[in-house]
Amino acid sequence: MIEIQESTGHLVNGGDVLAVRYVDETIARAVACLHGRVLEVGLGLGQTRDALLAAEHVQDLETVESEKEVIEIYAGDLDGVTRADIRDLLPAAVAEGTAAWDSALIDLDPTDVVGDPAFQANLAAALPRMCARVVVITENRETEVAGFRRGSVEPTADGRYVLLFDRFDPAAGVGEASPHGSHYHPGYGWIPKEEPS
């Protein structure tokens, strides 16, 4: 039976945790790091989705959730929520040319999918822009995303980490070793150097 535990605020199905309730600090940190067209991987209790929909710096939002029950419990606007396994959705979106996201929020607990090489390759293809950014909410401080550089972080009040990853691919001209002279902007990651006109 699916229910929200009163003591923790977690959405559970028997012994399995389907979604976690976050403190406001965790949500605010994650939302502040995202911009433009955002892909949200994992609906959770809808806290981050609601905050992203209200954020002025977010122009469009697509949420992917694999659990039918999680979608059914979410009380918000379901426009832009897709039920699919994230490992299946990203390759299709990349192949169809629909993956034009500027940033992605990975809100999965546990975040084992983040370490999947196929998922990481698909994520890099889905976020091709130099300013692309990935934010991961996790309990694992050591989480890495291939092709992206992680900034330093401190845990939030609920013991979770909001990990910020910016594109880092020197061979493609993105990052400190860029032969094209990009520079880092804390709000938007690596930006191409403007050529004098």
C-alpha positions in Angstrom: 0.0 0.0 0.0 1.3 3.4 -0.9 1.2 6.1 1.8 3.0 9.1 3.1 4.8 8.4 6.4 3.8 11.0 9.0 7.1 10.7 10.8 9.4 11.2 7.8 7.2 12.7 5.1 8.5 10.0 2.7 6.2 8.4 0.1 6.5 4.6 0.7 5.2 1.4 -0.9 5.6 -1.3 1.8 9.3 -1.0 2.7 10.3 0.8 -0.5 10.8 4.6 -0.5 9.3 6.1 -3.7 9.8 9.8 -2.8 11.4 12.0 -0.2 10.2 15.2 1.4 12.8 17.9 1.2 13.4 20.9 3.5 12.9 24.3 1.8 16.7 25.0 1.7 17.2 21.9 -0.5 14.6 22.9 -3.0 15.7 26.5 -3.1 19.4 25.5 -3.8 18.4 23.2 -6.6 16.0 25.6 -8.3 18.5 28.5 -8.1 21.0 26.5 -10.1 18.7 25.6 -13.0 17.8 27.8 -16.0 16.1 27.9 -19.4 14.5 24.6 -20.6 14.8 22.2 -17.7 14.5 18.4 -17.7 13.5 17.0 -14.3 14.3 13.4 -13.8 12.1 12.1 -10.9 8.9 13.8 -9.8 9.2 12.9 -6.1 6.5 14.6 -4.1 6.3 17.4 -6.6 8.1 20.0 -4.4 10.8 20.8 -6.9 8.4 20.7 -9.9 6.1 23.2 -8.2 9.1 25.5 -7.4 10.5 25.2 -10.9 7.1 26.1 -12.5 7.1 29.2 -10.3 10.7 30.2 -11.1 11.1 33.1 -13.6 14.4 31.9 -14.9 12.8 28.5 -16.0 11.2 28.9 -19.4 10.0 25.3 -19.9 9.9 22.2 -17.8 9.6 18.5 -18.7 9.4 15.9 -15.8 10.0 12.2 -16.2 8.8 9.8 -13.6 8.8 6.0 -13.8 6.3 5.2 -10.9 2.7 5.5 -11.9 1.6 5.8 -8.3 3.9 8.8 -7.7 2.3 10.6 -10.7 -1.2 9.8 -9.4 -0.4 11.2 -5.9 1.1 14.4 -7.2 -1.6 17.1 -6.8 -0.1 19.7 -9.2 -0.4 20.3 -12.9 0.4 17.2 -14.9 1.0 19.0 -18.2 4.7 18.2 -19.0 4.9 15.1 -16.8 5.8 11.9 -18.7 5.7 8.4 -17.3 8.7 6.5 -18.6 11.9 4.9 -17.4 14.5 7.5 -17.7 16.9 5.1 -19.3 14.4 4.7 -22.1 13.2 8.3 -22.5 16.6 10.0 -23.0 17.8 7.9 -25.9 14.5 8.4 -27.7 14.5 12.1 -27.0 18.1 12.4 -28.3 17.3 10.3 -31.4 14.2 12.4 -32.2 16.0 15.7 -31.8 13.7 16.8 -29.0 16.4 17.0 -26.3 17.1 20.7 -26.3 17.3 21.2 -22.6 19.6 23.8 -21.0 19.8 22.1 -17.6 18.6 18.9 -15.8 17.6 18.1 -12.3 18.1 14.5 -11.2 15.9 13.9 -8.2 16.3 10.2 -7.7 16.9 8.5 -4.4 19.0 6.4 -4.6 20.9 8.0 -7.5 22.3 4.7 -8.9 21.1 5.6 -12.4 23.5 8.6 -12.4 26.5 6.2 -12.4 25.1 4.2 -15.3 27.5 4.9 -18.3 24.7 4.6 -20.8 22.6 7.2 -18.9 25.6 9.5 -18.6 26.2 9.3 -22.4 22.5 10.1 -23.1 22.5 12.9 -20.6 25.6 14.5 -22.3 23.9 14.2 -25.7 20.7 15.7 -24.3 22.6 18.7 -22.9 24.9 19.7 -25.8 25.2 23.4 -25.1 28.3 24.8 -23.5 26.3 26.3 -20.6 24.5 23.0 -19.9 24.1 22.2 -16.2 23.1 19.2 -14.2 21.9 19.4 -10.6 21.6 16.2 -8.5 19.8 16.0 -5.2 21.4 13.0 -3.3 22.7 11.7 0.0 25.9 10.6 -1.7 28.4 13.5 -1.8 30.7 11.5 -4.1 28.3 11.3 -7.0 29.9 12.1 -10.4 28.5 12.8 -13.8 30.9 12.1 -16.8 31.6 15.2 -18.9 30.5 17.6 -16.2 32.6 19.2 -13.4 31.2 19.2 -9.9 31.5 22.3 -7.7 32.0 22.2 -4.0 29.0 21.7 -1.8 27.8 21.7 1.8 24.9 19.5 3.0 21.5 21.0 3.5 19.6 20.8 6.8 18.1 17.5 5.9 21.5 15.9 5.2 21.2 15.9 1.5 23.5 17.4 -1.1 22.5 19.6 -4.0 25.4 18.8 -6.4 26.0 21.2 -9.2 27.7 19.9 -12.4 28.7 22.2 -15.2 29.8 20.9 -18.7 33.5 20.2 -18.8 34.8 18.9 -22.1 38.0 20.6 -23.1 38.3 18.6 -26.3 35.0 20.2 -27.4 36.1 23.7 -26.2 34.2 23.6 -22.9 36.2 24.3 -19.7 39.4 25.7 -18.3 41.6 24.0 -20.9 39.5 25.3 -23.7 41.5 26.3 -26.8 38.5 28.6 -27.7 38.9 30.7 -24.6 35.7 30.1 -22.6 35.1 31.7 -19.2 33.2 30.6 -16.2 30.0 32.3 -15.0 28.7 31.0 -11.6 25.1 31.3 -12.7 25.5 29.8 -16.2 28.6 27.6 -16.3 31.1 27.8 -19.1 30.4 30.6 -21.6 32.2 31.0 -25.0 34.5 33.9 -25.2 33.0 36.7 -27.3 35.1 37.5 -30.3 35.6 41.2 -31.0 33.4 42.3 -34.0 
